């Protein structure tokens, strides 16, 4: 064998070593998974949750300031309607591609790598966008930022999912969702205060700088021990788990070993196709119903004869249901189980969506709209933050969650066309009837095909 051939063989052996180690020592993988599931929360875990939540909050703010920036640029004649459309489309395209890429990077190269790259992308390109000389450059920066923004939602929830103890996993993921969804009102307040005084550029500078600070704080965030274990890096995984166990662990119980042996399988032993179907339907329906309602309520209320200023106040009051829904999700998801939270939430979304279609008074619209928002964001905190990542085995989790979120983003891109046509051709009532139909159909899919993942190891 030549020297070159020997080097190639050695490199190949190193690449395959992790897989071989995981295959030859399945009990070590099971041990890591079981210990993470039983570990009590420690300062290190709380730091991970705080940094994930901070990144998700900045992600949420960055996403929602896009429309305000476009409106400001148009009003000052810095952009045209066509350029604004390109700007918004570039952001959506970045979100879609970023969701997919994050899944592959996270599963193949590690959670930590994907997690740091996405923050650099959306923080760096947002900061550069503040100095864009024209709308074309700003749109390119928005595309780059979108790659990171789309990746953050995939990596953030899945990271907490893989570090959290089994009995409190849903609670912590839902808390992160609650923090992330505070980005909407914060973005609205920042835009209302900063843009009229100093234009949109300081917003981009601020987000970029804060993202850089969070990235620096996350520089030493540990790799997921579950990912390390299934890739044969048991020693590294063990060192991290020991830090997670600093505050003690729950005693091992009979179901722990049985669940750990399922680390190569998806939830409930379901096939990958079934789990993907459930995730795509649940995540897609949650995003579509929420987008259709939150984005179009002012327009729909105006169509019904309520003046614009009143409609903005009405929609703001209804939006208060969002944090309440996230809080409900965080309280219920571990106590009563995933499906017992998600299935009724889809059902009540369908019921309140139908009721909203027949409201004729402002008071009725506020009350029913608040309840509808509460149900929608219970789903956000339960489906997107908790349930979707739990459906898949560690080796494919990021890719599958990324695919489900990418399809949801694609549906959101198509929504304005569909909603605009329905408002013109079928009337405002059709929007809420559609929300109800989508919610009920999703309830049936999750109810019949979804596995219950509460108090079970996610591998």
PyMOL commands that set and color helices and strands:
alter all, ss='L'
color gray80, all
select helices_A, chain A and resi 3-24+26-38+43-75+81-108+111-129+135-163+166-181+183-198+201-217+225-230+234-244+254-260+267-269+272-303+308-319+321-332+338-356+362-390+394-425+429-449
alter helices_A, ss='H'
color red, helices_A
deselect
rebuild
show_as cartoon
